[in-house]
Amino acid sequence: MNNYKNYRNLLALLMVTMLVSGCANKAAHKGGKKTNEGRYKVTKDYGPDTNVDVSHVPDAVPKVEFLSRGGNKSEYQVFGKSYSVMANSLGYKERGGASWYGKKFHGYLTANGDKYDMYGMSAAHKSLPLPTYVKVTNLANNKVVIVRVNDRGPFHQGRIIDLSYAAASKLGMLNSGTGQVEVEAINPLTWQVSKKVASQVAKNEAAEPQVKQPLIFKPAKLSVSTASVATQAVTDKVLPTTATANVTDKVLPTTATANVPKKAPSKQPIRVEQAPRTDKYLGIHYVQVGVYSTEQAAHAVTLKVNDLGLPVLISELQKQQRKLYKVILGPMKSRMRTEQLKMILADRSFAGAHLIDLPK
């Protein structure tokens, strides 16, 4: 009998508890703070209560990392839509919409298991491997940041990346909420090498400023008919003059040679012999950046590689009826340095850069 009374009292207590809980939930829906039934405490994302100065927050530093255990399934689904993850990020570059996420996700785990920090330099992407380092450029103001992609998203049409609060702030996107950006994946290996080269260049320039004017080498093997004219033009360094400003691919006759009667070509044209090389050139390497049809194009390329801290040479050669101009970097005594330089040039769209012999 006593046991029956105890069970009855316990049942009555449970019913009262459920009734009070139901009333509380109803009141919360009517006038209380709206809550999220999922793991996040709020339904709508927002930033800090007051503006936070994040200008001192440094960009993410690219480094070689293993793929995370989490967030790298080859395929996954969100809201019933399937997404694929890239095998690697090499060569990825895309333009599109960007948004940012803040306090709603602050402190929660990201897709790869990190804890999201809205004051850090991180981002979310639908398909890049985790982690991946990317350079993000705001196309409206050309501001640039480097972030570490460690989360998945944004799952909205027209958006390609979700930035942390700090990254969006440094890009000037907080007020607008979204913006058009360019996202480019960074290769940590070439990035580290380029930083070391740039640091060494800065030290060298501080010690002794380097001449940025590229050297121009003329052909050493000359035919008899052009030897006298070309010899006068050979110098250690060619400065821009009126005579060289309008260089074209075609060779125009000069006053000195226009009226000279043409001679039948000799069977064995006499050529100027070059002195044999000495042992001092052994172990010296050069890298050819590319070959161009005009001197102007070659000079434009020299401007793109001047920051690598090496002499830039333009070697002129005659091929059939045309003049060509080779852009060369060097000399270097380290074969490893040349391999690193080829990687940097390939990252700058000079994929055909290769090791060559001492320019002639």
ABEGO torsion letter per residue (X at the ends): XAAAAAAAAAAAAAAAAAAAAAAAAAAAAAABBBBBABABABABBBBBABBBBAAABBBBBBBBBBBBABGABABBBBGGBBBBBBABABGBBBBEBBBBBBAAABGBBBAAGBBBBAABBBBBBAABBOBBBBBBBBAAAGBBBBBBBABBOBBBBGBABBBBAAAAAAAGAAAAGBBBBBBBBBBAAAAAAAAAAAAAAAAAAAABBBBABBBBBBBABBBAAAAAAAAAABBABBBBBAAAAABBABBBBBAAAAABBBBBBBABBBBBBBBBBBAAABGBBBBBAEBBABAAAAAAAAAAAAAAGBBBBBBBBBBEABBBBBBBBOBBABAAAAAAAAAAAAAAGBAABBBBBBBX
